[in-house]
């Protein structure tokens, strides 16, 4: 029996849902519950409890959410992202000489919309003339250091198979490609190449500035994921 003011008692059969269930149902259908008040009868023997639920109907949300830039101006450049490629053949690891004198691995800057694997394949072809497939590239990890106010992110990649012979390419800044045994690496390695090589083989006797290294391991059916990080000056 429900007592409503001075009206005669009203006989009612009903299911009474718990407040949390009401909130879950209303939320599911686009309402935000702002308050739930339980109105008990002054007569404590009356088992009926009225629920007063105050809700607000939310505007319909689009099927997909949009994003927008902070402003129409492009951000000031403050980071450099590149890939260094390790090729280990029967005669050792492939290294070339930069026009500025440093010895380094094949590799270069990641272009817009390009994956790290695609960068490795493209740079290998452009700098050495060697041909590799995306499936031949294994990402080793990401090195992060800071040079002259610029954050430098370098991804190490190991290429398992390739076609052709390395040769100096026209208009490229690195050439004179040669194979070096791991126990006879030349002095004067470019710091990014040194960081990649020691992250790959920690026992190599190469000194370089410290870098933050994050290992990457493949995920079945997906992209590589970071599994461990460590600050390193290997």
C-alpha positions, 0 to 999 in steps of 0.5 A: 500500500502506498500512501500519497498525502490525504488520498486513500491508500493505493495498492500497488505491485512493483519491482523496486530497483536498487539505487545503483542499478537505477544509476547504471541503467540511466547512465547507459541511456545517456543520463547523468545521475546528480542525486538519489534521495530515499524518501521513507514513510514516517511510519517505520512499519511501512516497508515502501521507500520512494526513490527520488532520482535527479538526472540530467540528459546529456547531449548526444555524443558523436560516434567518433571523437575529434581532435584539434591542434592547440593553435594554427601555428606549427610547433617549434622544432625541438626533437630529431627522430632517426633510425640506425641500421645494423647489418652483420655479415660474414666480414663484420658490421657495415659502416661508412664514413660521413663527409664530416669524418665520423664513421657510422651505420647506415640510417637517417631521419624518419620522414612524415608518415613513415614507419621505423622499418620503412625508414630503415629499408629506404635509408639502406637503399638510398645510402648503400644501394642495398635492398631489404624488405620490411620483414627483414627488419627487427627493431631493437629499441629506442635511444633518447638523448639531449643535444644542444637543446634538441631531444634526439630519438634514435631507433636501432634496427637489425636487418637480417637479409639484403640483396646487393653490394654496398657502394657509395651513392651519388649525393649522399653524405655517407659513403666508403662503405666497408665491413668491420669485424666486431673486435676491430671496430674503427675509432671515431664512431658517430655517437648515435651509431655507438649508442646503437651498437652498444645497446645491441652488444653491451660488451663492445668496448665503445665509449659514448655519451649516455642515453636512455634505452628502451627495449622493444619486443614484438607482440603477436599480431601487433606492433612492438612494445616497450618491455624494459627501460634503463639509463645507459652509458654502455 
